[in-house]
Amino acid sequence: MAFIGLAFATLTLGTPLVAATADPEPSLPELAKQVEKLHTDIETLTEQYNGERVKLKQAQRAAASAKKTLAVSESELASRRTKASLLAQSSYMSGGLGSAMLFSQPTDPDTFLDQATTNYALQQQQSEEVAQVARAIEAAERAQASAKARTAEVKDLLSEIGTKRTKIERLVDKVESNLFSEVRSRAKSNSRGSRVKISVPIVGSGKAAEAARWALTQQLKPYVWGAEGPNSFDCSGLVMWAYQKVGISLPHYTGDQWTAGTHISRDELRPGDLVFFYNDLHHVGIYIGAGLMVHAPQTGDVIHIASIDNRPFAGGVRVAD
């Protein structure tokens, strides 16, 4: 908890995301570093969130187990008490031990003593069994109360982590908006027939981000069906070529590329992730950030940057970090 609060305070208070009025506007590389740090913070909080979810499930299982144990123990206690009561009634109706000592088989004292001892031992055993079950019930009640308290505590932690993650995600959107404002504007006006190469500051240092950078170097090369470089590409050929450059082998087919990594939602997209379109997944591009991708679109066009909103989004795939 202290770590989460400190990390978030440092993020939101220690390093301003947008410079003060008197300070110069942050450069694109500086904005890119801020976005990368924010994504790292989100990943940290996400893993903490996942860890707390595991603890929540454990606490819920413990509560359910304690509840079951309590129910069994209460049923057993009722049964033991009934048996003890019946034994006491039987002893009373027969006159008890004192009466038995006076009237039961006086000519055979050894047999009488054996019966009396057995009867007394049985009563003691019943009393001890009732006491044991009562103690088990107390332990089960304590376990149930502890599990319920732990469940409530973890739920509070999940809520707090989720709130902080949401705030950071909003900051990411704000910083990415500044980072990609010019790129988005140029991409909008980058119409077919007059395409231009657009410089994009890719966030990240892993293989996925590097693959995105390689794909961007191929801007303005023509789309050719079945091509996989170096002078022309189709959509899956560009993806295969870019990832080949970072040492990752992918098939030249959107259907197989769809199963080549971890499926992620639109909100989870990071630079270098694969973005697929249409129900039959017949088109793929490489995500570069801020809702944009680089792709080889269709015959008669060239590799360029475009919004992922221009086509029906089917899903994302993370091939590498």
N, C-alpha and C positions, 0 to 999 in steps of 0.2 A: 504494500500500500504506500509506504513512504517513498519507495523508488518511483512508483507511478506518478505520485504527486510532484516529486522533485523533477522528474523528466519532463512532465508537462509544463511545470512552472518555468523551467529553463527554456523550453521550446517557445512558450508564449510570451515570456517576460524578458528572458536573458538575451535573446538575439532577435531584434525586430525584423519582421518579415518584409515590411515596407519601410523604406528609409524615411526619416523625418523630413519636413518640408525644406529645411535648410540644407539637407544632405543631397548629394547627387543621386539620381535614380540608379538602382543596381543594374549591372551589366547582365547580358544574357547568360554568360558562364556563372555569374553569382546566383542568378535565379535558378539555374539548372542545379547548382549545388544545394540550394535551399529545398528544391523539390525532392532531390535524392535523399536528403536528411529526413524530410517529412515522411517519405515512403518507408524509410528505415524505422522511424518511430511508430508508424502504423503497423508494420510487421511485428515489432516488439510487443505492442499492445495486443495485437491479434493472437500471438502465441500465449501471452498471459491470460487472455480471454479463454483460449482453448484449454489451458491448464486448469483454470477455475471451473470450466464446464465438466472436466473429468472429476474434479473434487465434488462438484454438485451431484453427479451421478452416484459417486461413492456414498455421499451423505444420504441420498435418497434411498439407496439400497440398504444402508444401515438402519434407517428409520423404518423401512418396510419389514426388515428382519426382526427388529425389536418389537414391532407391533404384532408380528406373527408369534414370536416367543411369548409375549405378554398374554395373548389370547389363549395359547396352549396352557400356560402356567395357571391362568385364572380358572380354566376348565378343570385342570388337574387338582387345583386347590379345592374347588367345590366338591369334587369326587372324594378327595381325602377326608374332608370335613364330614361328608355324609357317612363314610365308613366309620370314622371315629365316633360319630354320634350314635350310630347303630350299635357299635361295640359297647359304648357307655350305657345305652338303654338296656342291652342284653344283660350286662353285669348288674345293673340296678334291679331289673325284673327278677333275677335269680338270687337277689339278696346281697350282692356284693361280696367282697372278700371276707369281711368280718362274719357275715352270716354263714358263708360257706365253711369257714373254719369251725363253726359251732355244729352245723347240721350235716355237712356233706361227708359221707363215708368216714365217720370218726374212728372206725376200727382199722382204717388203712391210712395212717398219717403221711406216709411217704408219697402215696398216690395223690393225696389231697395237696400236699406241698408242691408237688410237681405241677398239678393243674393250676394252683394259685400263682406259681412263678411264671408259668406260660401265659396265663391271662394278664398278669401285670406287665410282662415283657411286651406282649402284643399291644397293650394300651400305650406303653412308652414308645414303641416303634411308630404307632399311628401318630402320636403327638410330634415326634421328631420329623416324620415325613411331612406333616402339615407345616411345621416350622420351616423346613427346607424349601418347600414350594413357596411359602410366603416370602422367604428371602430371595428366591428366584424372581418372584414378581417385582419386588423392590428393585432388583438389579435391572430387570427389563424396563421398568418405568424410568429409571435413571438413564439407561441407554437410549430409550426413545426420546426423552427430553433433550439429551445431548445431541442426538442426530437431528432433531428438529431445529435446535439452535444453530447447528453447523450449516444446515440447509439455508436458513434465513441469512446467515452471515455471507455465505458464498453467493447467494442471489443478489445481495447488496453490492458485493464486489463486482459481479458481472455487470450490474447496472452502471456502476461508476466507470468501469473500464470501457463499456460501450459508449457512454456519454463522451468520454475523453477522446475515444477513437473517432467519433462523429465530428467533434470539433476540429481535430487535426485534418480529417478528410475535407472539411470545408476550407481550411487554410490551404490545403493542397490545390483545391479547385481555384482558389484566388490567385495563388502564385503561378500555377500553370496557365491561368488565363493571361497573366502579364507576360509570361515566358513565350506563349504561342500566339499572342495577339497579332503580331506582324505576319507570322507564318500562316495563320488562318485566313487573314485578309488577302494575302497573296495567292493562297490556294483557291480561294473563291473566284478570283479574277483570272486564274490560270486556265483559260478555256481551251477546248480542243481546237487544234489548228494553230494555236499560238502559245504552246506550253513553254514555260521557262523553268530552269533548275532553281530550286529553293533551298537555301541553307537552313538546317534545323539543328538546334542544340539538343542532342539525345541525352536523356538523363539515365545514369547508371554506368557501371563498370564491368558488368558480367558479360557472359557470352551472348545472351539475348540482345542486350543493348548494342553490342558490337556487331551482331548480325544486322540489326536495323541500320547501323551506320553504313555497312557494306551495301545494303539494298539501296540506300539513298544515293550512293555513288553512281548507280546505274540509271538515274533519272534521264529521261528523254530518249532512251534506247527503245526501239520499236517492239510492239507486241507481235509475236509470231507464234501461231499455234504449234505446240510441241517443242518449242525452243527452250533451251536451258543455258544460254549464254555461249560465248561472252558478248556477242554483238546484238542479240535479241533474246526475248524471253516470253513465255506465257506465264500465267499467274503462279502456278505451282512450281514452274521452273525457276522463277525469281526467288521464291522461298527456299527451294533446294540449294540454289547457288549461294545465297547469302549465308545460310547455315553451314554449308560446306566450308566457307571461308573461316569459320571459327571452330572447325574440327568436328562438326556434328553432321552425320549423314541422315538425310531424309529422302523418302521416295518422291518421285516426280508424279504425284497423284494426290489430289485434294482429299479423296476418301481415306487414303492411308495417312496423310498428314494429320487428319482429324483425330486419329487414334495414336499419334506419336508422342503425346504428352498428357499433361493434366488439364482437364476441362475447367475453365474459370468463367465467372460471370463478367458482364460488361463493366461493372464497377471495379473489378479486380485487375483490369488490363494494365500492363506495364509495357514500356518500350521493348520491342522484340517479340512480344506475344503474337501468335498467329490469329487473324480474325477471319471468320468464315461467313459466307452469305448464301442465302436462298435455302430452301428446304432440302434440296439435293446436294448442298455443299459444293456447287460447281465453281465457286469463286473464293479465292483466298488472298489476303494481303498481310503486310507486316505492320503492326501497330507502332506508332512513334510517339504517342502522347496527345493529350488534350482532344481526344475524339478524332484524331487524324491517323491516316495510314499511308504507306507507300505501296503501290501495286502496279501490276501490268494488267490493264483493264480489258482490252478487246482489240480485235483486228482493226487497223486503221488508226490506232492511238498509240501513245508512248507511255513509258513508266513515269508516273508522277504522283504527287501527294494529293489526297482527297479525303473528304470527311467519311467516316464510317456510317454516317446517317444517310448517305446517298443510295444505299442498297439495303435490302432486308437482312438485318443482322441475325445470324444463326447461332453464334457462340464463339468463345475464345479458347485457345489451347496454349498452355505454357510448355515450351520445349526445354527451356533452360532458364536458370536464374540470371 
